Amino acid sequence: MKYTVLSNTAIKISKICLGTMTFGKQNTEKEGHQQMDLAVDKGINFFDTAELYPVPAEKETYGRTEEIIGTWFKKNKNREKIILASKIAGPGDYTKHIRTTGFSKSAIAEAIDKSLKRLQTDYIDLYQLHWPERYTNTFGIRGFNPNTDNKWDDNFQEILEILQEFIKIGKIRHIGLSNENPWAIMRYNELSKTGLPKMITIQNSYSLLNRTYEIGNSEISIQENIGLLAYSPLACGELTGKYIKGLDTKDSRLNLFKKFVRYSNENCKLATKKYDELACKHNLSLTQMSLAFVNSRPFVTSNIIGATNLKQLKENIESINVELSREILHEIQKIYMQIPDPAC
């Protein structure tokens, strides 16, 4: 395994992070425990979760992923060996079964305390805002629509002040953003210079099929030392090649979760076919090449991988040992220029 550090800290984390959103729906508790065992055995010390997991978010399964991680901690008594990230759910119809109070002080307090109880721990290393309260272009929306009704009061400073209180009492150690755009990232960053805590990471989608992070956010990552935690590096499994080859099953993610259609449009399939041909040309699997590309980016702090079985997980983790040549990177860029960001 290779290691980096969480930006602006001395905390060493694995370059590959174990994503857990399948635990409790696509994976049982036993399977989740097996995945965590294998991940640790392979050198991973960084887990990412969220209060709303598993995905898709439903009232019946709310918090189940954190509970599975909590029972694993209790069984193994190894909490101090894992750097743990979790998130508070943003507002919206998708999460009205959780709460409707956004990022108010009472909401944040409730979310943190419930996560700590489920995780069977007394602290979370990295606590993230899962998505913004305000309207902005996220989750595959390509452009910002300034005419959209946006009933939101600017509360960035208030949020940082609330989070600072929980840092001071030790319930969370550091804070980060997710599904966020340059304007808010810089607003939070500037406010941190007044003595408030700094958002040290951004967890956004990033893959060969969606490199929109490079348009504005990657420069912020480099210049302001705010690392990317890349999620969906395999574009919900599209970049394994199984869908274009007819190797998917009824339990494959894009077949189960129809709302992730941005990963399965015709341009995604065309780009995936070209990337698969390139990988085969260089004796790599598409999965290896796709993950190795994300691992190689200088603004990526950690690459969040997920799997539904141990064979997938092992291949994903071992991508850390794949180095892409200049020739492959050049050919990747040629394909990207032909079909840029089809999964945005």
Secondary structure, DSSP 8 states (H G I E B T S, - for coil): --EEE-TTS--EEESEEEE-TTBTTTB-HHHHHHHHHHHHHTT--EEE--TT-SSS--GGGTTHHHHHHHHHHHHHT-GGG-EEEEEE---SGGGTTT-SSTT-HHHHHHHHHHHHHHHT-S-EEEEEE-S-SS--S-TT--S--TTS-------HHHHHHHHHHHHHTTSEEEEEEES--HHHHHHHHHHHTTTS--EEEEEEE-BTTB-GGGTTHHHHHHHHT-EEEEE-TTGGGGGGTTTTTT---TTSHHHH-GGGGGGSSHHHHHHHHHHHHHHHHTT--HHHHHHHHHHH-TTEEEEEE--SSHHHHHHHHHGGG----HHHHHHHHHHHHHS--TT-
